[in-house]
């Protein structure tokens, strides 16, 4: 009998002689609170709480101990560090602004910001400030890059994880997550991307809990024991409106749709062109999804029964993605939707993994195509 214990406990038990089995010990895991432990054909050798993974604290107590304000949380960041944020919707705007307010406390601090979609105080950082921002795929901050105020590192999302192997370590990861569930897990919601594998190697992980962030599934979870500080701040998620295609895009969309067979596995990008293709796919059957970014067009096709994932040979019945950005309707659709799984970009974008999908078709927008077949999707001249 264990008294006054609500922690997870391990019991070492030994098989009784005469039970028909060889004498051996094994571990029984469970939660015991003022109750007798019954085991068939076994006797308790020792009964005591064992430190499981470095903690055996009640998860709600652990949450309370780590709960703090944004200004206090960012004090965990030390001078000379590099800090990484997820791209787009997964960025924690409250933490980003709090970190910007510490600019006079650092000699040097480098931040990696990919697909910036929130207006934060980081936008006020100037070239002469101690905080240096390295943008990748910028949206709001393109002018700061063009005038030389900040840095631009061209990279594919799948490459960012390998920055660590190139000697570019990130000591802190800041994330925006959904509220903790009953098992002590936060979901990264609209994201997984590079932030999960990079964050797992960071010295400090700080999360902003946002009740608007959908709870999603896949390899995008953080246990409360893995984070160092928790900040609660529910803010609106940035929405990307679904852009209606023009007549030219509709014609292109129909031409592409004619090349897609029933049962194909598709990848759709974001923008009016992928939306035009999606509108022309409404008569298709049993399409599957394996896509880097989840646009609203996928939601529309799923709701119309076009996407079922039933004929996928790899991860059947599931849509795989790494991040999502779209309308408020899409964020509601993602919440607790078991048909969608989020994985890191080095998995989703691995050519070997992509090649496991039969009849895989990728549809993306481009700016230019030259006579040799090279596709430019990033910039025109020197302007992104």
C-alpha positions as CSV (number, residue, x, y, z in Angstrom):
1,X,0.0,0.0,0.0
2,X,1.3,3.5,-0.9
3,X,0.1,6.3,1.2
4,X,-0.2,10.0,0.1
5,X,1.3,9.4,-3.3
6,X,-0.3,10.6,-6.6
7,X,2.9,10.3,-8.6
8,X,3.6,7.7,-11.3
9,X,5.3,4.8,-9.5
10,X,7.3,1.8,-10.6
11,X,7.0,-1.5,-8.7
12,X,9.6,-4.2,-8.9
13,X,7.9,-7.6,-8.5
14,X,9.2,-11.2,-8.4
15,X,7.3,-14.2,-9.7
16,X,6.3,-16.6,-6.9
17,X,7.9,-20.0,-6.9
18,X,5.4,-22.6,-8.1
19,X,3.7,-20.2,-10.5
20,X,4.9,-22.4,-13.4
21,X,7.3,-19.7,-14.6
22,X,11.0,-19.1,-14.0
23,X,12.0,-16.7,-11.2
24,X,12.5,-13.3,-12.6
25,X,11.8,-9.6,-11.8
26,X,10.0,-7.1,-14.0
27,X,8.7,-3.6,-13.7
28,X,5.1,-2.6,-13.3
29,X,4.2,1.0,-14.0
30,X,1.1,2.7,-12.8
31,X,-0.5,5.4,-10.6
32,X,-1.3,4.3,-7.1
33,X,-3.1,6.3,-4.5
34,X,-4.1,4.8,-1.2
35,X,-5.0,1.5,-2.8
36,X,-3.6,-2.0,-2.6
37,X,-1.5,-3.3,-5.5
38,X,-2.7,-6.7,-6.8
39,X,-0.5,-8.8,-9.0
40,X,-1.2,-12.3,-10.1
41,X,1.4,-14.9,-9.0
42,X,3.7,-12.2,-7.7
43,X,5.0,-10.7,-4.6
44,X,6.2,-7.1,-4.1
45,X,9.9,-6.9,-3.5
46,X,10.1,-3.1,-3.1
47,X,7.4,-0.5,-3.4
48,X,8.5,3.1,-3.7
49,X,8.3,6.0,-6.1
50,X,11.1,6.0,-8.7
51,X,12.1,9.2,-10.5
52,X,10.7,8.7,-14.0
53,X,12.6,10.7,-16.6
54,X,13.8,13.2,-14.0
55,X,10.4,14.1,-12.5
56,X,7.5,12.6,-10.8
57,X,5.5,15.8,-10.1
58,X,1.9,16.4,-10.7
59,X,1.7,18.0,-14.2
60,X,-0.7,20.7,-13.0
61,X,1.8,21.7,-10.3
62,X,4.6,21.6,-12.8
63,X,2.5,23.9,-15.1
64,X,1.9,26.4,-12.3
65,X,5.6,26.5,-11.4
66,X,6.6,27.4,-14.9
67,X,3.8,29.8,-15.6
68,X,5.1,33.4,-15.7
69,X,4.9,36.7,-17.6
70,X,6.4,37.3,-21.1
71,X,8.9,39.8,-19.7
72,X,10.1,37.3,-17.1
73,X,10.2,34.4,-19.5
74,X,12.5,36.1,-22.0
75,X,15.0,36.7,-19.2
76,X,16.0,33.1,-19.7
77,X,17.7,34.2,-23.0
78,X,21.4,34.9,-22.5
79,X,23.7,37.3,-24.3
80,X,25.3,35.9,-27.4
81,X,22.6,33.3,-28.0
82,X,20.7,32.4,-31.1
83,X,16.9,32.2,-30.8
84,X,14.6,30.4,-33.3
85,X,10.8,30.7,-33.9
86,X,8.5,28.5,-36.0
87,X,7.4,30.0,-39.3
88,X,4.2,31.9,-39.8
89,X,1.3,31.2,-37.4
90,X,3.4,29.3,-34.9
91,X,5.4,32.4,-34.0
92,X,4.7,33.6,-30.4
93,X,4.0,37.4,-30.9
94,X,3.9,38.2,-27.2
95,X,7.2,36.6,-26.6
96,X,8.8,38.2,-29.6
97,X,7.7,41.7,-28.5
98,X,9.0,41.0,-25.0
99,X,12.3,39.9,-26.3
100,X,12.6,43.1,-28.5
101,X,12.2,45.2,-25.3
102,X,15.4,43.7,-24.0
103,X,17.5,45.0,-26.9
104,X,19.5,47.3,-24.6
105,X,20.5,44.3,-22.3
106,X,22.4,42.4,-25.0
107,X,25.8,42.9,-26.7
108,X,24.7,40.5,-29.5
109,X,21.6,38.3,-30.0
110,X,20.6,36.6,-33.3
111,X,17.1,35.7,-34.2
112,X,15.9,33.5,-37.1
113,X,12.4,34.6,-38.3
114,X,10.8,32.7,-41.2
115,X,7.6,33.9,-42.8
116,X,6.8,36.7,-40.4
117,X,3.0,37.2,-40.2
118,X,2.6,39.1,-36.9
119,X,3.2,42.8,-36.2
120,X,5.5,42.7,-33.2
121,X,8.0,45.0,-31.6
122,X,10.8,43.2,-33.5
123,X,9.8,45.3,-36.5
124,X,11.2,48.3,-34.6
125,X,14.7,46.8,-34.3
126,X,17.2,48.9,-36.2
127,X,20.5,48.0,-37.8
128,X,22.6,49.5,-35.0
129,X,20.7,47.5,-32.2
130,X,22.2,44.5,-30.5
131,X,19.5,42.2,-31.8
132,X,20.3,40.9,-35.3
133,X,17.4,39.4,-37.2
134,X,18.0,36.9,-39.9
135,X,14.9,36.6,-42.1
136,X,14.1,33.7,-44.3
137,X,11.1,34.1,-46.6
138,X,10.0,37.5,-45.2
139,X,6.7,39.1,-45.7
140,X,6.3,42.2,-43.6
141,X,10.0,42.8,-43.3
142,X,11.1,42.8,-46.9
143,X,11.9,46.5,-46.8
144,X,14.2,46.1,-43.9
145,X,16.1,43.5,-45.9
146,X,16.2,45.6,-49.1
147,X,17.6,48.6,-47.3
148,X,20.2,46.5,-45.5
149,X,18.8,46.9,-42.0
150,X,18.4,43.1,-41.5
151,X,19.9,39.9,-43.0
152,X,18.3,37.6,-45.4
153,X,19.4,33.9,-45.6
154,X,17.9,32.1,-48.6
155,X,17.0,28.5,-47.6
156,X,14.4,25.9,-48.1
157,X,12.4,25.0,-45.0
158,X,13.9,21.5,-45.0
159,X,17.4,22.9,-44.9
160,X,17.0,24.9,-41.7
161,X,17.2,21.8,-39.5
162,X,20.6,21.1,-41.0
163,X,21.9,24.6,-39.9
164,X,22.8,22.9,-36.5
165,X,25.1,20.4,-38.3
166,X,26.7,23.4,-40.0
167,X,27.7,24.8,-36.7
168,X,24.7,27.3,-36.4
169,X,23.4,26.3,-33.0
170,X,20.2,27.7,-31.5
171,X,20.2,27.9,-27.7
172,X,16.5,28.9,-27.3
173,X,13.3,28.1,-29.1
174,X,10.1,30.1,-28.6
175,X,6.8,28.6,-29.7
176,X,3.1,29.3,-29.8
177,X,1.1,26.2,-28.6
178,X,-2.4,25.1,-27.8
179,X,-3.5,24.7,-24.1
180,X,-2.0,21.7,-22.3
181,X,-4.1,18.5,-22.4
182,X,-4.9,16.2,-19.5
183,X,-1.7,14.2,-20.1
184,X,0.6,17.3,-19.9
185,X,1.1,17.8,-23.7
186,X,1.1,21.0,-25.7
187,X,0.4,20.8,-29.4
188,X,2.2,23.1,-31.8
189,X,-1.1,23.4,-33.6
190,X,-0.6,24.9,-37.1
191,X,3.1,24.0,-37.0
192,X,5.8,21.4,-36.6
193,X,8.2,22.3,-39.4
194,X,11.8,22.8,-38.4
195,X,11.0,24.2,-34.9
196,X,10.3,20.9,-33.3
197,X,13.6,19.1,-34.1
198,X,15.7,22.3,-33.6
199,X,13.9,23.0,-30.4
200,X,14.5,19.6,-29.0
201,X,18.2,20.4,-29.1
202,X,17.9,23.9,-27.6
203,X,19.0,24.7,-24.0
204,X,15.7,26.6,-23.3
205,X,12.2,26.2,-24.7
206,X,9.6,28.9,-24.0
207,X,6.0,28.6,-25.0
208,X,3.1,31.0,-25.4
209,X,-0.2,29.3,-24.7
210,X,-2.9,30.5,-27.0
211,X,-6.5,29.2,-26.7
212,X,-7.1,30.0,-30.4
213,X,-4.3,27.7,-31.5
214,X,-5.9,24.4,-32.7
215,X,-4.9,21.1,-31.1
216,X,-3.5,18.9,-33.9
217,X,-1.8,15.5,-34.1
218,X,1.4,14.0,-35.3
219,X,5.0,14.5,-34.2
220,X,4.3,18.0,-33.0
221,X,3.8,17.7,-29.2
222,X,5.8,19.0,-26.2
223,X,5.4,17.7,-22.7
224,X,5.2,20.3,-19.9
225,X,8.4,18.7,-18.5
226,X,10.3,19.7,-21.7
227,X,9.6,23.4,-21.5
228,X,11.3,25.9,-19.3
229,X,8.7,28.8,-19.1
230,X,5.0,29.1,-19.9
231,X,3.3,32.3,-20.9
232,X,-0.5,32.5,-21.4
233,X,-1.8,35.0,-23.9
234,X,-4.7,34.4,-26.2
235,X,-4.3,36.5,-29.3
236,X,-5.9,36.3,-32.8
237,X,-4.2,34.0,-35.2
238,X,-3.1,35.7,-38.4
239,X,-5.4,34.7,-41.3
240,X,-4.6,34.4,-45.0
241,X,-7.7,35.0,-47.1
242,X,-8.4,32.5,-49.9
243,X,-7.6,34.5,-53.1
244,X,-10.1,34.0,-55.9
245,X,-8.4,33.1,-59.2
246,X,-8.7,35.3,-62.3
247,X,-9.8,34.0,-65.7
248,X,-6.3,33.1,-66.8
249,X,-5.6,31.2,-63.6
250,X,-8.9,29.3,-64.0
251,X,-7.8,28.2,-67.5
252,X,-4.4,27.1,-66.2
253,X,-6.1,25.4,-63.3
254,X,-8.4,23.4,-65.6
255,X,-5.4,22.3,-67.7
256,X,-3.5,21.0,-64.7
257,X,-6.6,19.3,-63.3
258,X,-7.0,17.3,-66.5
259,X,-3.6,15.7,-65.7
260,X,-4.6,14.5,-62.2
261,X,-6.3,11.1,-61.9
262,X,-8.6,9.8,-59.3
263,X,-6.7,8.5,-56.3
264,X,-3.7,10.7,-56.8
265,X,-1.7,12.1,-53.9
266,X,-1.4,15.9,-54.2
267,X,0.7,18.7,-52.8
268,X,-0.8,22.2,-53.1
269,X,1.0,25.5,-52.4
270,X,-0.5,28.7,-51.2
271,X,-1.9,31.4,-53.5
272,X,-4.5,32.0,-56.2
273,X,-3.0,29.5,-58.6
274,X,-3.3,26.4,-56.3
275,X,-6.8,27.6,-55.4
276,X,-7.6,27.7,-59.1
277,X,-6.5,24.1,-59.5
278,X,-8.4,23.1,-56.4
279,X,-11.6,24.5,-57.9
280,X,-11.2,22.3,-60.9
281,X,-10.6,19.1,-58.9
282,X,-14.2,18.9,-57.5
283,X,-15.1,16.0,-59.8
284,X,-12.1,13.9,-58.7
285,X,-12.4,11.0,-56.3
286,X,-10.4,9.7,-53.4
287,X,-7.5,12.1,-53.6
288,X,-4.8,12.0,-50.9
289,X,-2.6,14.7,-49.4
290,X,1.2,14.9,-48.6
291,X,2.0,18.6,-48.6
292,X,4.6,20.9,-47.0
293,X,2.0,23.7,-46.3
294,X,-1.7,23.1,-45.7
295,X,-3.8,25.7,-47.6
296,X,-7.5,26.4,-47.4
297,X,-8.0,24.6,-50.7
298,X,-7.3,21.3,-49.1
299,X,-10.0,22.0,-46.5
300,X,-12.6,22.8,-49.2
301,X,-11.8,19.6,-51.2
302,X,-12.0,17.5,-48.0
303,X,-15.4,19.0,-47.0
304,X,-16.7,18.2,-50.5
305,X,-15.5,14.6,-50.2
306,X,-12.9,14.9,-53.0
307,X,-10.0,14.2,-50.5
308,X,-10.5,10.9,-48.6
309,X,-6.9,9.6,-48.4
310,X,-8.4,6.1,-48.8
311,X,-6.2,5.2,-51.7
312,X,-2.9,6.4,-50.2
313,X,-0.4,3.6,-50.0
314,X,1.9,5.6,-47.6
315,X,0.2,6.8,-44.3
316,X,-3.2,5.7,-45.6
317,X,-6.3,7.6,-44.4
318,X,-4.1,10.5,-43.2
319,X,-3.2,13.9,-44.6
320,X,0.4,14.8,-43.9
321,X,1.7,18.3,-43.6
322,X,4.3,20.4,-41.8
323,X,2.6,23.7,-41.3
324,X,-0.7,25.4,-42.1
325,X,-1.8,28.9,-42.8
326,X,-5.2,30.1,-44.0
327,X,-8.6,31.4,-42.9
328,X,-10.2,31.1,-39.5
329,X,-12.4,28.4,-40.9
330,X,-9.4,26.3,-41.6
331,X,-8.0,26.7,-38.1
332,X,-11.3,25.5,-36.7
333,X,-11.2,22.6,-39.1
334,X,-7.7,21.6,-37.9
335,X,-8.8,21.5,-34.3
336,X,-8.9,17.9,-33.0
337,X,-9.1,16.6,-36.6
338,X,-7.5,13.1,-36.5
339,X,-7.3,13.0,-40.3
340,X,-4.4,15.5,-40.3
341,X,-0.9,14.7,-39.0
342,X,1.9,17.2,-38.7
343,X,5.6,16.1,-39.1
344,X,8.9,18.0,-39.3
345,X,10.0,19.4,-42.7
346,X,13.0,17.0,-42.9
347,X,10.4,14.2,-43.0
348,X,7.7,15.8,-45.1
349,X,10.1,17.2,-47.7
350,X,12.5,14.2,-47.8
351,X,12.5,13.1,-51.5
352,X,12.8,9.5,-50.3
353,X,9.6,9.9,-48.2
354,X,7.8,11.8,-50.9
355,X,8.7,9.0,-53.3
356,X,6.8,6.5,-51.2
357,X,3.5,8.0,-52.3
358,X,2.2,6.4,-55.5
359,X,0.9,8.9,-58.1
360,X,2.4,11.9,-56.4
361,X,1.6,15.3,-58.0
362,X,2.9,18.6,-56.8
363,X,1.3,21.9,-57.7
364,X,3.0,25.2,-57.0
365,X,3.2,28.8,-58.3
366,X,6.3,30.2,-60.0
367,X,7.5,33.6,-61.1
368,X,9.7,32.5,-64.1
369,X,10.8,29.5,-66.0
370,X,13.8,29.6,-68.3
371,X,14.5,27.8,-71.5
372,X,16.4,25.0,-69.7
373,X,13.5,24.3,-67.4
374,X,14.8,26.0,-64.3
375,X,12.0,27.4,-62.2
376,X,12.3,30.6,-60.2
377,X,9.7,30.9,-57.4
378,X,11.5,33.4,-55.0
379,X,12.6,36.7,-56.5
380,X,12.6,39.0,-59.6
381,X,16.1,40.4,-60.0
382,X,17.3,41.6,-56.6
383,X,13.9,42.0,-55.1
384,X,12.1,39.2,-53.3
